[in-house]
Structure formats: structure tokens, C-alpha cells
């Protein structure tokens, strides 16, 4: 299943509400995860099953969506949120999106 | 604290073999499916292989089927990836992960470079 993330690059200011998009090539029944990868580090799981927050992840991160369209929202951007964000579907085997790079404006 | 520590990476010529290891601690290893996920330089993430709790079932992406073998030793809390007939397109950082379909915990990764 093809996963398309948009935008590929996003510039935002500290305190902004940020929305990242992930679109699946077919219905993935909410089997969708989001990961954060900071430069030089391993990915970290943020959200699973489309909207479940992984233990230890700040509540400013949230996930939503259904069917083919999913969103990761950061309610108030912090400097430490600069990273690349990947979505992953696990409805049929598993595939990742190409990522959205989030930078500070 | 969950820890996954990979080892065994390096530079290898095309067609040769390499075996990666992952030492797990901080959780009951035998309670988890495990997986390898890789990331080519400046590229995205790609699932490689997964293994069931007792090693009885294994799963591979098509491009590595017949060349890579995932295995585990629950007594040693260790995961392995035997990589044979390596190709330049296998060049990547390889991550050991817990596998609940989504990947909860990740190691720091180990670099594999396939080049002559």
C-alpha cells in the first residue's frame, strides 16, 4: 500500500499548531502509526492505531483520521520537535511514507 | 528500561555475507515479535523482516527473500539477521525493533555498506 506524506518540508514557528498529512492508497482501517526521527537518531513511536498516544509522548502530539486520510497534529510547536516525521501503515504487511521534514521558521 | 543494541555492521563487498546481532534487555524478550527495519542514507524507512515469539514463523520483504535470514535466541535475548549475497541496494542503517505491527522500541542502528 502506497503511503503519501505531505508536505515534504514544513517550516513553522515555536507555538504554532502544526498539521502533517498522510494518505494511504487504500483503506487501512486505522492501522496507522507516526514516528519522529531526529537527526542522527533512531525513529521514535509517537502514535499507533491512528490516535493512541505512545507512553511517555507529550500530549501536544495527537493523531486523527480514518479510511485513507490521517493527520498528525502538534498543538504548540516546541524547538525540540524539529525532526522528520514518518507515517506507517500496518493493515496489509507494512509500508512507510517518505516523511515530512519539520523545521523552525 | 528497554534497550536494543545492534552490532556486526561494516563494509562488505557485493555478493559477500554479514551477520547482524541485536542484544535486548529491559523487557521479556520472548513475549515480543521482533523485526529489522532499514534506512538507506538520506532515505525513508523500509521493513526488512520479522520473527514470531519462538522463531517458528518468519516474514521477509520480497527484495531480501532467499538472501536474508532472521533468527532469535530467547535464552540469550538476542535477535539476528544473516545477510547473504549482499547488493549495493542493501546499503543502509539497520535497526532492531520490537514488532507489534507498529514498532515500539528501536535500537540505535548499525550501518551496513555494500561496496567494492
Backbone of each chain as ProteinMPNN parsed JSONL, in Angstrom:
{"seq_chain_A": "XXXXXXXXXXXXXXXXXXXXXXXXXXXXXXXXXXXXXXXXXXXXXXXXXXXXXXXXXXXXXXXXXXXXXXXXXXXXXXXXXXXXXXXXXXXXXXXXXXXXXXXXX", "coords_chain_A": {"N_chain_A": [[0.859, -1.187, 0.0], [0.647, 2.107, -0.968], [1.97, 4.957, 0.649], [1.491, 8.332, 1.105], [2.984, 11.251, 2.06], [2.451, 14.607, 3.098], [3.152, 18.096, 3.73], [6.379, 17.683, 2.06], [8.308, 19.179, 3.201], [8.159, 21.353, 5.921], [7.883, 24.473, 7.351], [7.715, 26.127, 10.398], [6.743, 28.169, 13.215], [7.778, 28.503, 16.663], [5.338, 27.563, 18.961], [3.313, 27.44, 17.098], [0.421, 25.761, 15.721], [0.682, 22.71, 14.22], [0.164, 20.713, 11.365], [0.427, 17.587, 9.924], [0.191, 15.527, 7.077], [-0.937, 12.309, 5.948], [-1.566, 10.046, 3.444], [-3.163, 7.138, 2.459], [-3.004, 4.541, -0.045], [-5.194, 2.909, -0.135], [-8.027, 1.944, 1.881], [-6.975, 1.715, 5.213], [-7.947, 1.074, 7.636], [-7.465, 2.349, 10.11], [-5.039, 1.364, 10.923], [-2.434, 2.709, 11.535], [0.575, 4.335, 12.149], [2.657, 6.856, 13.652], [5.928, 8.22, 13.514], [8.719, 9.865, 14.963], [11.775, 11.176, 13.897], [14.75, 12.356, 14.881], [17.688, 14.151, 13.844], [20.32, 12.001, 13.18], [19.45, 10.105, 14.97], [17.584, 7.184, 16.11], [14.31, 6.277, 14.89], [11.311, 7.205, 16.718], [8.435, 5.966, 18.233], [5.388, 7.655, 18.104], [2.544, 7.762, 17.864], [0.025, 5.266, 17.611], [-2.284, 2.988, 16.017], [-3.705, 4.995, 14.77], [-4.682, 7.026, 16.553], [-3.804, 6.641, 19.163], [-1.82, 7.549, 21.841], [1.561, 6.978, 22.345], [3.147, 5.7, 25.289], [4.694, 8.076, 27.37], [4.986, 10.051, 25.495], [4.636, 13.497, 24.775], [1.581, 15.294, 25.383], [0.964, 17.202, 23.493], [1.156, 16.124, 21.042], [-0.96, 14.583, 18.707], [-3.079, 12.242, 17.002], [-5.203, 11.682, 14.188], [-7.942, 10.745, 12.003], [-9.203, 8.571, 9.369], [-10.078, 5.724, 7.301], [-8.553, 6.437, 4.409], [-7.142, 8.752, 4.932], [-5.068, 10.521, 7.107], [-3.848, 12.333, 9.979], [-1.27, 13.982, 11.716], [-1.014, 16.005, 14.463], [0.59, 18.708, 16.007], [0.115, 20.509, 18.77], [1.228, 22.838, 19.846], [4.039, 23.972, 18.708], [7.295, 23.029, 19.657], [10.815, 23.783, 20.151], [12.276, 21.4, 20.299], [10.874, 19.701, 18.72], [11.704, 19.701, 16.149], [12.361, 17.72, 13.447], [12.172, 14.753, 11.368], [9.164, 13.338, 10.292], [7.504, 10.297, 10.043], [4.934, 8.322, 8.586], [3.303, 5.128, 8.968], [1.748, 2.314, 7.616], [0.002, -0.581, 8.733], [-1.916, -2.296, 7.932], [-1.929, -4.022, 5.777], [0.611, -6.077, 5.307], [3.433, -4.007, 5.705], [4.165, -0.571, 5.193], [6.008, 2.45, 4.826], [5.622, 6.031, 4.799], [7.286, 8.655, 2.899], [8.13, 10.693, 4.463], [7.936, 13.781, 6.371], [9.729, 16.648, 6.699], [10.253, 18.698, 9.377], [10.872, 21.96, 10.186], [12.145, 24.855, 11.947], [10.849, 28.091, 11.538]], "CA_chain_A": [[0.0, 0.0, 0.0], [1.449, 3.343, -1.079], [1.704, 5.975, 1.653], [1.945, 9.623, 0.602], [3.005, 12.268, 3.102], [2.567, 15.995, 2.64], [4.144, 18.391, 2.698], [7.659, 17.029, 2.304], [9.045, 20.111, 4.068], [7.252, 22.282, 6.587], [8.522, 25.454, 8.229], [6.74, 26.687, 11.326], [7.313, 28.923, 14.334], [7.502, 27.989, 18.006], [3.992, 27.883, 19.402], [2.331, 27.191, 16.04], [-0.263, 24.472, 15.576], [1.243, 22.115, 13.011], [-0.578, 19.548, 10.89], [1.108, 16.795, 8.913], [-0.789, 14.665, 6.427], [-0.525, 11.014, 5.417], [-2.676, 9.48, 2.678], [-2.931, 5.758, 2.038], [-3.535, 4.187, -1.364], [-6.478, 2.256, 0.059], [-8.46, 1.973, 3.277], [-6.067, 0.982, 6.096], [-8.692, 0.695, 8.844], [-6.834, 2.994, 11.277], [-3.76, 0.732, 11.275], [-1.535, 3.779, 11.13], [1.449, 4.821, 13.207], [3.518, 8.005, 13.364], [7.23, 8.19, 14.146], [9.564, 11.059, 14.919], [13.195, 10.856, 13.818], [15.655, 13.497, 14.951], [18.908, 13.959, 13.073], [21.31, 11.116, 13.773], [18.851, 9.223, 15.964], [16.607, 6.196, 15.656], [12.907, 6.725, 14.979], [10.602, 7.017, 17.978], [6.994, 5.842, 18.026], [4.574, 8.689, 18.744], [1.112, 7.442, 17.782], [-0.315, 4.0, 16.945], [-3.728, 2.815, 15.784], [-4.178, 6.288, 14.269], [-4.929, 8.092, 17.532], [-3.36, 6.255, 20.505], [-0.538, 8.176, 22.172], [2.516, 6.067, 22.975], [3.55, 6.069, 26.634], [5.831, 8.978, 27.502], [4.983, 11.08, 24.463], [3.884, 14.668, 25.254], [0.176, 15.361, 24.941], [0.781, 18.135, 22.382], [1.062, 15.301, 19.839], [-2.196, 13.815, 18.581], [-3.337, 11.682, 15.693], [-6.609, 11.549, 13.815], [-8.174, 10.294, 10.645], [-9.869, 7.287, 9.128], [-10.087, 5.349, 5.897], [-7.276, 6.634, 3.708], [-6.554, 10.046, 5.27], [-4.655, 10.604, 8.505], [-3.192, 13.578, 10.331], [-0.546, 14.17, 12.971], [-1.075, 17.404, 14.886], [1.35, 19.194, 17.165], [-0.765, 21.636, 19.147], [2.047, 24.025, 20.079], [5.359, 23.508, 18.303], [8.437, 23.319, 20.518], [12.079, 23.646, 19.398], [12.723, 20.004, 20.28], [10.052, 18.929, 17.783], [12.36, 19.698, 14.838], [12.615, 16.309, 13.153], [11.408, 14.214, 10.249], [8.056, 12.521, 10.774], [7.099, 9.245, 9.111], [3.764, 7.507, 8.889], [3.446, 3.716, 8.638], [0.52, 1.523, 7.647], [0.214, -1.989, 9.015], [-3.14, -3.014, 7.611], [-1.543, -5.051, 4.828], [2.062, -6.005, 5.524], [3.69, -2.675, 6.257], [4.921, 0.371, 4.388], [6.196, 3.776, 5.41], [5.65, 7.188, 3.942], [8.619, 9.196, 2.633], [8.495, 11.592, 5.556], [7.807, 15.236, 6.357], [10.772, 17.294, 7.491], [9.703, 19.861, 10.072], [11.932, 22.87, 10.622], [11.696, 26.107, 12.557], [10.879, 29.262, 10.652]], "C_chain_A": [[0.894, 1.235, 0.0], [0.991, 4.34, -0.028], [2.31, 7.288, 1.183], [1.844, 10.662, 1.701], [3.139, 13.663, 2.479], [2.447, 16.948, 3.826], [5.428, 17.617, 2.961], [8.522, 17.863, 3.233], [8.066, 21.132, 4.628], [8.054, 23.181, 7.51], [7.463, 26.095, 9.114], [7.468, 27.358, 12.499], [6.965, 28.246, 15.659], [6.12, 28.485, 18.449], [2.914, 27.642, 18.352], [1.646, 25.841, 16.224], [0.143, 23.921, 14.227], [0.456, 20.858, 12.654], [0.177, 18.88, 9.758], [0.116, 15.768, 8.372], [-0.16, 13.369, 5.904], [-1.735, 10.393, 4.725], [-2.296, 8.087, 2.186], [-3.583, 5.481, 0.679], [-4.846, 3.424, -1.316], [-6.815, 2.325, 1.548], [-7.518, 1.132, 4.149], [-6.66, 0.783, 7.492], [-8.042, 1.174, 10.143], [-5.556, 2.293, 11.746], [-2.618, 1.628, 10.801], [-0.739, 4.242, 12.336], [2.238, 6.024, 12.704], [4.804, 7.879, 14.165], [7.916, 9.541, 13.986], [11.019, 10.611, 14.838], [14.004, 12.154, 13.819], [16.956, 13.137, 14.264], [19.896, 13.07, 13.823], [20.775, 10.145, 14.801], [17.937, 8.182, 15.313], [15.21, 6.803, 15.695], [12.32, 6.41, 16.352], [9.116, 6.958, 17.681], [6.253, 6.917, 18.802], [3.122, 8.239, 18.931], [0.955, 6.081, 17.127], [-1.835, 3.871, 16.875], [-4.407, 4.158, 15.516], [-4.276, 7.378, 15.323], [-4.52, 7.746, 18.965], [-1.961, 6.785, 20.763], [0.361, 7.154, 22.869], [2.903, 6.607, 24.356], [4.778, 6.973, 26.612], [5.89, 10.077, 26.464], [4.141, 12.267, 24.937], [2.503, 14.777, 24.626], [-0.049, 16.392, 23.84], [0.74, 17.393, 21.035], [-0.28, 14.557, 19.836], [-2.352, 13.336, 17.144], [-4.821, 11.554, 15.439], [-6.699, 11.024, 12.397], [-8.884, 8.968, 10.581], [-9.792, 6.969, 7.642], [-8.714, 5.455, 5.264], [-6.522, 7.882, 4.159], [-6.313, 10.211, 6.762], [-3.821, 11.848, 8.738], [-2.473, 13.443, 11.664], [-0.571, 15.661, 13.281], [-0.177, 17.627, 16.086], [0.66, 20.488, 17.584], [0.003, 22.933, 19.358], [3.503, 23.623, 19.863], [6.446, 23.956, 19.277], [9.732, 23.119, 19.739], [12.553, 22.197, 19.282], [11.903, 19.129, 19.333], [10.628, 18.949, 16.364], [12.848, 18.285, 14.543], [11.952, 15.981, 11.824], [10.372, 13.251, 10.811], [7.618, 11.562, 9.673], [5.777, 8.632, 9.559], [4.009, 6.082, 8.392], [2.069, 3.069, 8.664], [0.874, 0.078, 7.947], [-1.09, -2.767, 8.862], [-2.855, -4.203, 6.692], [-0.025, -5.046, 4.727], [2.365, -4.639, 6.131], [4.502, -1.845, 5.286], [4.95, 1.718, 5.101], [6.008, 4.851, 4.345], [7.078, 7.712, 3.808], [9.057, 10.222, 3.653], [8.172, 13.05, 5.29], [8.887, 15.801, 7.26], [10.209, 18.587, 8.064], [10.855, 20.714, 10.584], [11.326, 24.127, 11.229], [11.849, 27.251, 11.564], [11.75, 30.338, 11.286]], "O_chain_A": [[1.774, 1.389, 0.847], [-0.206, 4.549, 0.171], [3.504, 7.355, 0.894], [0.758, 10.929, 2.216], [3.836, 13.862, 1.484], [1.746, 16.666, 4.798], [5.546, 16.958, 3.993], [9.36, 17.333, 3.963], [7.251, 21.7, 3.899], [8.814, 22.702, 8.352], [6.43, 26.553, 8.624], [8.656, 27.129, 12.726], [5.981, 27.512, 15.756], [5.793, 29.665, 18.324], [1.726, 27.64, 18.676], [2.21, 24.91, 16.801], [-0.027, 24.583, 13.203], [0.126, 20.047, 13.519], [0.523, 19.516, 8.762], [-0.693, 15.215, 9.117], [0.994, 13.348, 5.478], [-2.793, 10.23, 5.332], [-1.243, 7.891, 1.578], [-4.577, 6.106, 0.311], [-5.535, 3.3, -2.328], [-5.983, 2.717, 2.366], [-7.288, -0.04, 3.851], [-5.959, 0.373, 8.417], [-8.072, 0.472, 11.153], [-5.046, 2.584, 12.828], [-1.94, 1.344, 9.814], [-1.293, 4.507, 13.402], [2.459, 6.19, 11.504], [4.79, 7.487, 15.332], [7.712, 10.253, 13.002], [11.452, 9.763, 15.619], [13.944, 12.941, 12.874], [17.288, 11.961, 14.119], [20.262, 13.358, 14.962], [21.548, 9.434, 15.443], [17.573, 8.287, 14.142], [14.96, 7.74, 16.452], [12.759, 5.493, 17.047], [8.592, 7.805, 16.958], [6.456, 7.078, 20.006], [2.562, 8.331, 20.023], [1.677, 5.768, 16.18], [-2.566, 4.559, 17.587], [-5.522, 4.417, 15.97], [-3.988, 8.54, 15.033], [-4.856, 8.484, 19.891], [-1.03, 6.509, 20.006], [-0.035, 6.543, 23.861], [2.975, 7.818, 24.562], [5.766, 6.687, 25.936], [6.754, 10.951, 26.539], [3.04, 12.067, 25.45], [2.297, 14.394, 23.474], [-1.15, 16.461, 23.294], [0.339, 17.961, 20.019], [-0.678, 13.975, 20.845], [-1.832, 13.939, 16.206], [-5.604, 11.343, 16.365], [-5.7, 10.877, 11.692], [-9.136, 8.324, 11.6], [-9.48, 7.836, 6.825], [-7.822, 4.657, 5.552], [-5.358, 8.049, 3.795], [-7.226, 10.062, 7.575], [-3.171, 12.358, 7.826], [-2.999, 12.864, 12.615], [-0.189, 16.481, 12.446], [-0.176, 16.854, 17.044], [0.631, 21.454, 16.821], [-0.517, 24.013, 19.077], [4.121, 23.007, 20.732], [6.502, 25.122, 19.668], [9.754, 22.365, 18.766], [13.159, 21.817, 18.28], [12.204, 17.948, 19.162], [10.097, 18.285, 15.473], [13.646, 17.723, 15.294], [11.264, 16.813, 11.232], [10.669, 12.449, 11.696], [7.391, 11.96, 8.53], [5.533, 8.447, 10.751], [4.828, 5.863, 7.499], [1.31, 3.249, 9.616], [1.896, -0.435, 7.49], [-1.336, -3.752, 9.558], [-3.473, -5.26, 6.822], [0.564, -4.137, 4.141], [1.619, -4.169, 6.99], [5.417, -2.35, 4.635], [4.049, 2.067, 5.863], [6.209, 4.613, 3.154], [7.975, 7.263, 4.521], [10.232, 10.585, 3.704], [8.137, 13.498, 4.144], [8.953, 15.472, 8.445], [9.749, 19.458, 7.327], [11.709, 20.235, 11.329], [10.144, 24.419, 11.042], [12.847, 27.354, 10.852], [11.917, 31.414, 10.712]]}, "seq_chain_B": "XXXXXXXXXXXXXXXXXXXXXXXXXXXXXXXXXXXXXXXXXXXXXXXXXXXXXXXXXXXXXXXXXXXXXXXXXXXXXXXXXXXXXXXXXXXXXXXXXXXXXXXXXXXXXXXXXXXX", "coords_chain_B": {"N_chain_B": [[14.438, -0.318, 31.861], [13.973, -0.37, 28.412], [16.288, -1.714, 26.185], [17.945, -1.954, 23.111], [20.564, -3.182, 21.347], [22.453, -3.039, 18.598], [24.867, -4.809, 16.567], [27.687, -5.725, 14.466], [27.762, -4.619, 11.951], [29.243, -3.068, 8.963], [31.699, -2.59, 6.306], [31.289, -4.286, 3.297], [31.908, -6.408, 0.504], [30.085, -6.59, -2.613], [27.976, -9.446, -3.006], [29.034, -10.827, -0.876], [28.762, -11.925, 2.611], [27.149, -11.024, 5.749], [26.541, -10.826, 9.238], [24.193, -9.585, 11.388], [23.66, -8.664, 14.794], [21.523, -8.322, 17.663], [21.235, -7.261, 20.865], [19.024, -7.596, 23.476], [17.434, -6.023, 26.269], [15.801, -5.28, 29.416], [13.164, -5.947, 29.072], [10.79, -8.656, 28.635], [12.001, -10.67, 26.449], [11.077, -12.892, 24.975], [8.383, -12.462, 24.828], [7.77, -10.892, 22.726], [7.214, -10.311, 19.23], [9.82, -9.671, 16.904], [11.731, -7.44, 14.801], [13.549, -6.334, 11.869], [14.326, -3.218, 10.576], [15.226, -1.042, 7.963], [17.185, 1.765, 6.757], [18.136, 3.477, 4.086], [20.888, 5.673, 3.22], [19.998, 8.996, 3.726], [17.386, 8.438, 3.09], [14.01, 7.016, 3.305], [12.21, 4.847, 5.632], [12.275, 1.256, 5.746], [10.741, -1.776, 6.085], [12.247, -4.909, 6.808], [12.359, -7.631, 7.791], [10.577, -9.947, 9.924], [10.031, -11.795, 12.994], [8.466, -14.404, 14.818], [7.375, -14.989, 18.272], [8.63, -17.37, 19.199], [10.297, -17.946, 17.172], [9.26, -19.58, 15.267], [7.855, -18.679, 13.085], [8.594, -16.719, 10.269], [9.04, -13.701, 8.366], [9.485, -11.876, 5.373], [10.52, -9.072, 3.359], [10.011, -8.85, -0.173], [12.334, -8.255, -1.648], [14.476, -9.24, -0.213], [14.032, -11.855, 0.267], [15.126, -15.202, 0.411], [17.748, -14.422, 0.508], [18.297, -13.155, 2.936], [18.191, -14.084, 6.419], [16.281, -14.167, 9.249], [16.588, -14.651, 12.733], [16.362, -15.851, 16.148], [17.429, -16.032, 19.592], [16.046, -16.884, 22.352], [16.96, -17.536, 24.878], [19.233, -16.102, 25.119], [18.292, -13.601, 24.765], [18.462, -12.392, 22.221], [18.557, -11.181, 18.863], [18.933, -11.863, 15.387], [20.311, -11.208, 12.101], [21.066, -12.747, 9.287], [22.776, -11.983, 6.46], [23.096, -12.679, 3.187], [24.623, -12.86, -0.093], [24.905, -10.083, -0.656], [23.904, -6.87, -1.898], [24.45, -3.713, -3.57], [22.255, -2.125, -3.128], [21.434, -2.871, -0.637], [22.728, -1.358, 1.141], [22.567, 0.463, 4.059], [21.337, 1.813, 7.205], [20.648, -0.433, 9.711], [18.03, -1.247, 11.809], [17.114, -2.759, 14.847], [14.037, -3.794, 16.114], [11.172, -3.902, 18.33], [8.196, -5.629, 17.544], [4.989, -4.967, 17.075], [3.324, -4.949, 15.008], [3.09, -2.174, 14.649], [6.105, -0.378, 15.45], [7.531, -0.432, 18.446], [9.857, -0.06, 20.089], [13.223, 0.856, 19.421], [16.555, 0.065, 18.369], [19.797, 1.697, 18.303], [20.787, 1.474, 15.836], [22.745, 0.056, 13.133], [25.314, 0.404, 10.769], [25.458, -0.751, 7.454], [27.451, -1.172, 4.719], [27.603, -1.823, 1.379], [29.901, -2.35, -0.926], [32.37, -2.307, -3.514]], "CA_chain_B": [[14.476, 0.456, 30.607], [14.181, -1.191, 27.22], [17.488, -1.41, 25.401], [18.248, -2.808, 21.969], [21.895, -2.772, 20.922], [22.866, -3.765, 17.4], [26.295, -4.92, 16.271], [28.012, -6.581, 13.341], [27.767, -3.921, 10.674], [30.548, -2.743, 8.39], [31.856, -2.528, 4.858], [31.378, -5.633, 2.722], [31.844, -6.402, -0.961], [28.882, -7.21, -3.196], [27.998, -10.898, -3.08], [29.511, -11.422, 0.373], [27.788, -12.088, 3.703], [27.338, -10.306, 7.004], [25.52, -11.205, 10.213], [23.904, -8.582, 12.402], [23.13, -9.133, 16.072], [20.837, -7.322, 18.484], [21.101, -7.695, 22.253], [17.865, -6.949, 24.087], [17.348, -6.036, 27.726], [14.791, -4.396, 29.984], [11.823, -6.475, 28.833], [10.774, -10.097, 28.428], [12.261, -10.782, 25.01], [10.268, -13.948, 24.363], [6.988, -12.01, 24.743], [7.644, -9.961, 21.61], [7.725, -10.412, 17.886], [10.92, -8.753, 16.66], [11.879, -7.099, 13.385], [14.615, -5.472, 11.375], [13.889, -2.144, 9.686], [16.435, -0.384, 7.482], [17.059, 3.11, 6.216], [19.247, 3.849, 3.214], [21.339, 7.033, 3.512], [19.102, 10.127, 3.406], [16.123, 7.918, 2.561], [12.981, 6.653, 4.277], [12.278, 3.595, 6.373], [11.841, 0.085, 4.98], [10.703, -3.012, 6.849], [13.053, -5.948, 6.171], [11.971, -8.983, 8.197], [10.025, -10.108, 11.268], [10.059, -13.153, 13.517], [7.498, -14.615, 15.884], [7.88, -15.106, 19.632], [9.511, -18.528, 19.385], [11.083, -18.135, 15.963], [8.629, -20.559, 14.399], [7.363, -18.016, 11.87], [9.413, -15.601, 9.812], [8.429, -12.941, 7.285], [10.509, -11.077, 4.695], [10.131, -8.313, 2.176], [10.335, -9.623, -1.367], [13.674, -7.991, -2.174], [15.51, -9.934, 0.563], [13.662, -13.272, 0.404], [16.112, -16.11, -0.148], [19.106, -13.913, 0.768], [18.412, -12.807, 4.356], [17.544, -14.99, 7.361], [16.105, -13.63, 10.592], [16.515, -15.699, 13.749], [16.445, -15.336, 17.517], [17.795, -16.94, 20.674], [15.355, -16.309, 23.512], [17.777, -17.759, 26.079], [20.242, -15.03, 25.138], [17.603, -12.334, 24.456], [19.177, -11.851, 21.064], [17.97, -11.243, 17.524], [19.994, -11.906, 14.382], [19.963, -11.113, 10.69], [22.113, -13.253, 8.403], [22.586, -11.364, 5.15], [23.935, -13.296, 2.165], [24.51, -12.307, -1.464], [24.599, -8.667, -0.466], [23.882, -5.998, -3.078], [24.674, -2.301, -3.228], [20.991, -1.545, -2.646], [21.241, -3.237, 0.767], [23.431, -0.366, 1.955], [21.591, 1.143, 4.917], [21.394, 1.597, 8.644], [19.697, -1.481, 10.078], [17.521, -1.092, 13.167], [16.413, -3.836, 15.529], [12.846, -3.21, 16.733], [10.067, -4.754, 18.774], [7.217, -5.641, 16.461], [3.569, -5.191, 17.391], [2.82, -4.422, 13.74], [3.877, -0.938, 14.733], [7.421, -0.683, 16.037], [7.527, 0.328, 19.687], [11.192, 0.278, 20.58], [14.23, 0.767, 18.384], [17.954, 0.216, 18.724], [20.433, 2.901, 17.759], [21.086, 1.198, 14.436], [24.097, -0.341, 12.73], [25.486, 0.73, 9.356], [25.972, -1.76, 6.539], [27.816, -0.585, 3.431], [27.956, -2.852, 0.402], [30.643, -1.653, -1.967], [33.645, -2.928, -3.886]], "C_chain_B": [[14.776, -0.481, 29.442], [15.445, -0.74, 26.5], [17.636, -2.448, 24.296], [19.564, -2.306, 21.393], [22.345, -3.666, 19.763], [24.385, -3.789, 17.268], [26.467, -5.761, 15.013], [28.033, -5.902, 11.986], [29.176, -3.674, 10.159], [30.5, -2.655, 6.885], [32.061, -3.94, 4.318], [31.234, -5.53, 1.213], [30.537, -7.01, -1.455], [29.055, -8.715, -3.331], [28.447, -11.588, -1.812], [28.415, -11.42, 1.428], [28.164, -11.273, 4.913], [26.229, -10.753, 7.954], [25.396, -10.115, 11.259], [23.349, -9.257, 13.652], [22.466, -7.987, 16.799], [20.651, -7.911, 19.874], [20.003, -6.895, 22.925], [17.929, -7.05, 25.608], [16.24, -5.1, 28.169], [13.357, -4.824, 29.719], [11.922, -7.982, 28.61], [10.813, -10.376, 26.931], [11.311, -11.772, 24.329], [8.786, -13.583, 24.247], [6.727, -11.166, 23.499], [8.031, -10.582, 20.269], [8.861, -9.383, 17.773], [11.089, -8.537, 15.162], [13.181, -6.352, 13.137], [13.985, -4.48, 10.396], [15.151, -1.41, 9.241], [16.129, 0.968, 6.875], [18.303, 3.405, 5.394], [19.627, 5.305, 3.487], [20.423, 8.099, 2.918], [17.762, 9.675, 2.835], [15.136, 7.598, 3.683], [13.207, 5.283, 4.881], [11.689, 2.455, 5.555], [11.889, -1.136, 5.886], [11.452, -4.096, 6.078], [12.52, -7.338, 6.493], [11.42, -8.953, 9.617], [10.063, -11.566, 11.673], [9.12, -13.26, 14.7], [8.19, -14.874, 17.218], [8.942, -16.214, 19.785], [10.369, -18.817, 18.164], [10.445, -19.081, 14.964], [8.093, -19.988, 13.096], [8.255, -16.83, 11.545], [8.786, -14.982, 8.569], [9.5, -12.024, 6.698], [9.889, -10.21, 3.608], [10.659, -9.038, 0.959], [11.793, -9.469, -1.782], [14.781, -8.704, -1.399], [15.208, -11.418, 0.735], [14.693, -14.15, -0.293], [17.542, -15.661, 0.072], [19.338, -13.628, 2.253], [17.674, -13.84, 5.203], [17.496, -14.334, 8.727], [15.982, -14.8, 11.564], [16.623, -15.065, 15.128], [16.871, -16.453, 18.458], [17.192, -16.352, 21.948], [16.159, -16.492, 24.798], [18.831, -16.661, 26.24], [19.623, -13.658, 24.903], [18.26, -11.632, 23.268], [18.441, -12.127, 19.764], [19.115, -11.182, 16.524], [19.426, -11.658, 12.992], [21.176, -11.565, 9.892], [21.82, -12.721, 7.006], [23.582, -11.964, 4.172], [23.706, -12.626, 0.811], [24.16, -10.825, -1.428], [24.762, -7.877, -1.755], [24.085, -4.557, -2.621], [23.404, -1.67, -2.656], [20.638, -1.982, -1.224], [21.977, -2.273, 1.711], [22.423, 0.466, 2.741], [22.02, 1.037, 6.378], [20.295, 0.598, 8.986], [19.333, -1.332, 11.554], [16.839, -2.381, 13.629], [15.222, -3.207, 16.256], [11.939, -4.281, 17.325], [8.935, -4.565, 17.774], [5.822, -5.989, 16.989], [2.744, -4.783, 16.173], [3.304, -2.978, 13.616], [5.132, -1.26, 15.547], [7.647, 0.196, 17.255], [8.905, 0.832, 20.081], [12.221, -0.02, 19.5], [15.624, 0.785, 19.005], [18.512, 1.465, 18.077], [20.82, 2.711, 16.294], [22.536, 0.823, 14.203], [24.196, -0.164, 11.217], [26.059, -0.458, 8.596], [26.219, -1.088, 5.198], [28.272, -1.702, 2.514], [28.607, -2.15, -0.787], [31.946, -2.388, -2.261], [34.797, -1.937, -3.702]], "O_chain_B": [[15.714, -1.277, 29.49], [15.646, 0.446, 26.241], [17.476, -3.649, 24.516], [19.673, -1.145, 20.996], [22.582, -4.864, 19.923], [25.089, -2.918, 17.78], [25.535, -6.42, 14.552], [28.297, -6.55, 10.973], [30.165, -4.013, 10.809], [29.435, -2.646, 6.269], [32.899, -4.692, 4.816], [30.521, -4.664, 0.707], [29.95, -7.855, -0.779], [30.118, -9.204, -3.712], [28.271, -12.797, -1.669], [27.293, -10.977, 1.181], [29.316, -10.879, 5.094], [25.109, -11.025, 7.522], [26.366, -9.764, 11.93], [22.665, -10.277, 13.579], [22.801, -6.822, 16.583], [19.988, -8.935, 20.04], [20.041, -5.664, 22.943], [18.417, -8.037, 26.158], [15.791, -4.241, 27.411], [12.424, -4.122, 30.11], [13.014, -8.516, 28.417], [9.793, -10.324, 26.244], [10.807, -11.51, 23.237], [8.016, -14.321, 23.631], [5.589, -10.77, 23.246], [9.036, -11.287, 20.168], [8.858, -8.361, 18.458], [10.643, -9.352, 14.354], [13.814, -5.822, 14.05], [13.217, -4.857, 9.51], [16.049, -1.18, 10.05], [14.99, 1.279, 6.527], [19.394, 3.565, 5.941], [18.79, 6.088, 3.934], [20.124, 8.076, 1.724], [17.079, 10.452, 2.167], [15.396, 7.874, 4.854], [14.241, 4.647, 4.675], [10.747, 2.639, 4.783], [12.95, -1.493, 6.398], [11.322, -4.203, 4.858], [12.26, -8.134, 5.591], [11.743, -8.068, 10.409], [10.119, -12.461, 10.83], [8.99, -12.325, 15.491], [9.415, -14.967, 17.293], [9.988, -16.022, 20.404], [11.086, -19.816, 18.126], [11.03, -19.358, 13.917], [7.899, -20.715, 12.122], [8.621, -16.045, 12.42], [8.086, -15.658, 7.814], [10.319, -11.466, 7.427], [8.87, -10.565, 3.015], [11.649, -9.765, 1.048], [12.422, -10.433, -2.219], [15.914, -8.771, -1.876], [16.024, -12.159, 1.282], [15.086, -13.887, -1.429], [18.469, -16.439, -0.153], [20.437, -13.833, 2.767], [16.666, -14.403, 4.775], [18.529, -13.986, 9.299], [15.352, -15.812, 11.256], [16.939, -13.882, 15.253], [16.703, -17.639, 18.173], [17.757, -15.437, 22.548], [16.045, -15.678, 25.715], [19.256, -16.342, 27.35], [20.339, -12.658, 24.846], [18.567, -10.44, 23.316], [17.796, -13.161, 19.594], [20.135, -10.539, 16.769], [18.239, -11.864, 12.735], [22.186, -10.863, 9.824], [20.756, -12.975, 6.441], [24.789, -11.774, 4.321], [22.719, -11.918, 0.609], [23.226, -10.38, -2.094], [25.626, -8.164, -2.584], [23.914, -4.228, -1.447], [23.474, -0.787, -1.801], [19.647, -1.513, -0.665], [21.853, -2.372, 2.931], [21.537, 1.094, 2.162], [22.928, 0.285, 6.733], [19.143, 0.773, 8.588], [20.201, -1.297, 12.426], [16.084, -3.003, 12.882], [15.381, -2.196, 16.941], [11.941, -5.427, 16.874], [8.743, -3.477, 17.23], [5.524, -7.142, 17.302], [1.607, -4.328, 16.302], [3.868, -2.6, 12.589], [5.203, -2.277, 16.237], [7.916, 1.392, 17.139], [9.086, 2.014, 20.371], [12.115, -1.004, 18.767], [15.852, 1.429, 20.028], [17.8, 2.199, 17.391], [21.14, 3.676, 15.599], [23.431, 1.208, 14.956], [23.284, -0.532, 10.477], [27.02, -1.089, 9.037], [25.308, -0.505, 4.61], [29.208, -2.437, 2.829], [27.945, -1.447, -1.55], [32.543, -3.007, -1.38], [35.951, -2.275, -3.964]]}, "name": "protein", "num_of_chains": 2, "seq": "XXXXXXXXXXXXXXXXXXXXXXXXXXXXXXXXXXXXXXXXXXXXXXXXXXXXXXXXXXXXXXXXXXXXXXXXXXXXXXXXXXXXXXXXXXXXXXXXXXXXXXXXXXXXXXXXXXXXXXXXXXXXXXXXXXXXXXXXXXXXXXXXXXXXXXXXXXXXXXXXXXXXXXXXXXXXXXXXXXXXXXXXXXXXXXXXXXXXXXXXXXXXXXXXXXXXXXXXXXXXX"}
